[in-house]
Amino acid sequence: MQNNTPTRLILTLYFPVLVCYLLINSPIMSYFAAWFGSLFIFYTTILSPAAIINQDLPLHKQIMRPIFLTQLIFAGFMCTTSIFYFMDHLGYRYLTEVNYGAQFKESEQTALIASCQRMSLLAHAALVTGMLLVQKNNIIIKSIKTFDDDDFLIWLSIIVFGIGSLAQRFSGLNQIALPLTLIGISCAAVLFVKGFNTRNIKYLGIGATIFILNFIHASLSGYKEPIIINVIVIACVFFPYYKKLIIYLAIPVAYVLLYFLPTYNNTVRQSWSGEVSAEEAQNQAFENLNSKNEEQIEDTNWGFLTRRLSEIEMFTQFVEYVPDHHPYYDWEIVENSLEGLIPRIFWSGKPNMETVSMQRVYDAGVAHQMSTVSAKTRPVVDAYLSFGITGVFFFMLLYGMMVQHFSDLAESLFGGYELGCVIMFNSIFQGLWRGNNFEFMFNNIFWGYVIMWFLFYLLRTIKVLKQTFD
């Protein structure tokens, strides 16, 4: 690492936090200080000379480690996307003022948005603090690959898909099935890139087939997240080899996704009612996009950018509700989450975690009980609901420590960055990129940890990995 003592860097992260709280009586200035504060943390921990980065690999070849990928996705989603909602609140749409000269007046909502942005910045600083505190200077590799080639990735993909398919047959084992499926997809992405770079037709054919079929399946789901995740994964595995190309493509691809994806998915969701097939809905979606109905697309997309890409509006509703109308939940959410770790196959009467987690959403008036919306909370919101600002800091500090520990452990167990971090960590713990409510996140953490050790011993047993030393 460039610096073995992260204390000075950690203290630097809280400078923008201090500034935005000093401006608490000016909500607009406080909001922008908090928003730019996250950009400051990104720069300080990734690009600045003070950044503490492992030196075992060049920076561009380790971008899937938590300090890069997890931080950028988690904090990017939590902190920076709120700008659209706030600009809408100020009377702007796509950077164009729509109040037609009417003077904006600060309101209670302005103060609430600024308050939530400050807590999001504090959470960002705490997340990175946790990562820096436990990040190892040197990761001790406990196993290495037995084979010189990468054929084992084909078999690994087949094995985990087989186990995942069996797990899917049992409703109580869904938490095992998804991570295993994601490992198979990550193996395919790595094979795709290796085949492309080395002109290995076998790797290229198998990797591209699996990855493209999965992408097509994601495009028919009606959900935006699987499509975006596929784009992120393939961009990250290509990045070490085609750094400039990926950087040049990043902004136009992001623009295309944000401009067309909301309208596309809204149309594909017509298939959910069963009246049309997913393929027919997809064709209709492309027709809608080709019709050049720009006004409709812009209306749909602005609604997506302000209300769904950013969840700060939901955050403000919870802050308004707790503690003024409901006391802090203390350990209640954590206790519910621990109950959720028990597989339903062992406890037939286990409460439905979706129902349990949605109850606080309904109680706060964030969503109506009769609606079909699943407006689940995120880690920062559940941390606030549990213990207020103190909870936000300590839960997010722990979050950062766990994410970094799991990544380092995966590299140690599976022989380094590619298999350990790229494939294992970022597949098994992919849910931690954005985070979820505590009930689902605790599940991902606990069972992800179990799955990681299970796969380690499995690959040791079938001689894919061999021991270096104990």
PyMOL commands that set and color helices and strands:
alter all, ss='L'
color gray80, all
select helices_A, chain A and resi 7-13+15-22+27-47+59-61+69-80+82-90+108-134+151-168+171-198+201-219+224-238+243-273+278-290+294-309+312-321+332-339+353-363+379-414+417-428+430-432+438-461
alter helices_A, ss='H'
color red, helices_A
select strands_A, chain A and resi 92-93+96-97+143-145+465-467
alter strands_A, ss='S'
color yellow, strands_A
deselect
rebuild
show_as cartoon
